[in-house]
Amino acid sequence: MAAPKIAHYAARILSIFPQASANLVRALLASSASIPEVAQEVLAVLGGDASLKVCGYGKPNFDIASRSSDNR
């Protein structure tokens, strides 16, 4: 389910920014992502970078990825 969801987000970003490069789309999605707290708590027992290995960058937030703010 993750790959189709990311592809959908990428397509939506490209519809907003049609001239965006693949690298920009990837960066927008990655910078908007976060790992859910529940997953962080469960994986904290394993230590190190377990959450990164299991969850990657986390779940992207389309609203954050598609809009700019003064703090980004």
N, C-alpha and C positions, 0 to 999 in steps of 0.2 A: 504494500500500500504506500510506502514512503516514496518510491520513485515516481509513480503517477502524480502524487500530490506536489512534489517538487517541480515536476514538469509543468503542471498546471500553474503554479506560482510563477515560474519562469516565463511562461507564455503571457500571463497577465502583466508582468513587468514589461515585457517586450511590447505589449499593446500600448502601454503608457509611454514608454521610451523606445520607439521603434529603431532609433539609431544606436542603441546600446550594444556594446560588444558582449560576447559570452562571458568574458572575464568580469565585466561590470555587473552583469546579472548575478553571477556567482558571488561576487563580493557583497552585493546588496542583500542577498539571501543569507549568506554566512554571518554578516554583521548584525542581522536582525534576529538570529537564532539564540535560543537559550535552552539549557537543560532543565527539565522540571525539577522542582525541589524534592519531590518524592524520590525520583531516580537518584538524585545526588545523595540523599540520606541513605538509601539502600546500598549504593555503591561505595559510600565512604568507608565502609567496613573493609573493602578490598584495598583501599589506599591508593597512593600514586595517581596515575592518570587513567584509572579504571573507567570513570564516567566518560572520558573522551573516547576511549577504545570501544565502549559499549554504545554510547549515544551519539558519537561524532560531535558535530557542532550543536546538536539539539534540534528543537522544533523552530523553524522560522516563523516570524510574525509578518504576514503580508502587509499589514497596515504600516508597520515600521519600515519595511523594505521599500515600499512604494512612495513614501513621503519623506521629505527632509524636515529637519528642525534646526534651530539655532545651535543646539548642543551636539550636533553630529557632524 
